[in-house]
């Protein structure tokens, strides 16, 4: 008797969304957990003035949620987000970098002139 265990491949995703208020972030987290995903990190990036009105609003709250889930569940989850009333715009992308790791782009160190051979 051959018993094989099927393991689901978990991939990391970033959901960036424009919502009406900060309370929508907790509702969004609950929706992500209900879909079977594991939340890695959430960020409330504050109110943003928009370049053009979205849903007749000139300012919306920007939130981001990093989560890990099986790639097969993503299309169904994305369809649910399209029908969510509190989300005005969203972008769902695959994310490969650890969201808790410090960014190397923000901490550029300028080499010393002596080290480069310039005196």
Buried (B, 14 or more C-beta within 10 A) or exposed (E): EEEEEEEEEEBBBBBBBBBBEEEBBEBBBEBBEEBEBEBBEBBEEEEEEBEEEEEEEEEBBBBBBBBEBEEEEBEEBEEBBEEBEBBBEBEBEEBEEEBEEEEEEEEEEEEEEEEEEEE
